[in-house]
């Protein structure tokens, strides 16, 4: 089964070979419109996979919130690291 | 470096981007926009049900002229409730603990209701400054008092929200620290403290929802008087 040749830039990330990674990153659209479009695509993928389903459970939103907690922790790490084993808070 | 319990309310930033930006965007992510379908997914159905119930309940006592405010009141309610509840998650930042934000929400909206009243029905709006049936000698004093109470409304709206949320977060941090520190020393007391912490967390969830509701309710009340 031979695949038709596709331009490198248009392949999905998982299909790009390691050697082609540089070309792939160089060719992607980093203009503000492009970034917004990619955020939109990512959002639609997540939404349609986990939330916009017939019997969506708490998992879809819970994963989002867990990611939010993780990012908040990272964001505040510089501030929180002073709290580790302080004697007086 | 001296740290205090109030450090949790400082606006943390990474590479110059404040965490407040992320905290603001998140409510938008959690409420999907309605889809052009009759039967939607569970999240959207729940959201639509809640918004419908809330708006119809809120706008019951308001005249038809005030129904223009339905959109902003409903979105304000959703915004506040999601900000408050998200702030209860660990490591997150609650923007509504910042007085600047709450005053920024309260003052323009309150001023809007006052100006609408003064513009559309100036006599009635000014008439609110004097309750019916006051004894004649008291009239001057009462007008001054009512004016003061009118101008203190935005301050009260903003400070109420800030104070309630800040106090709740602070109490949770204090009791959690106490429970954590007491654990190696007096386990029994630590368990009691943990139970108190659990109850406090439940209270905080309730407060988060109630405070958002009260904010919007009072605004609708001010609207009702003036529209």
HADDOCK unambig.tbl for C-alpha pairs under 7 A between the chains (distance, minus, plus):
assign (segid A and resid 52 and name CA) (segid B and resid 41 and name CA) 5.24 0.50 0.50
assign (segid A and resid 53 and name CA) (segid B and resid 41 and name CA) 5.86 0.50 0.50
assign (segid A and resid 54 and name CA) (segid B and resid 41 and name CA) 5.81 0.50 0.50
assign (segid A and resid 56 and name CA) (segid B and resid 42 and name CA) 6.35 0.50 0.50
assign (segid A and resid 69 and name CA) (segid B and resid 90 and name CA) 6.56 0.50 0.50
assign (segid A and resid 69 and name CA) (segid B and resid 91 and name CA) 6.24 0.50 0.50
assign (segid A and resid 69 and name CA) (segid B and resid 92 and name CA) 6.28 0.50 0.50
assign (segid A and resid 72 and name CA) (segid B and resid 91 and name CA) 5.84 0.50 0.50
assign (segid A and resid 72 and name CA) (segid B and resid 92 and name CA) 5.57 0.50 0.50
assign (segid A and resid 73 and name CA) (segid B and resid 91 and name CA) 5.51 0.50 0.50
assign (segid A and resid 75 and name CA) (segid B and resid 13 and name CA) 6.80 0.50 0.50
assign (segid A and resid 75 and name CA) (segid B and resid 14 and name CA) 5.64 0.50 0.50
assign (segid A and resid 75 and name CA) (segid B and resid 19 and name CA) 6.91 0.50 0.50
assign (segid A and resid 76 and name CA) (segid B and resid 12 and name CA) 6.19 0.50 0.50
assign (segid A and resid 89 and name CA) (segid B and resid 3 and name CA) 6.44 0.50 0.50
assign (segid A and resid 89 and name CA) (segid B and resid 4 and name CA) 6.44 0.50 0.50
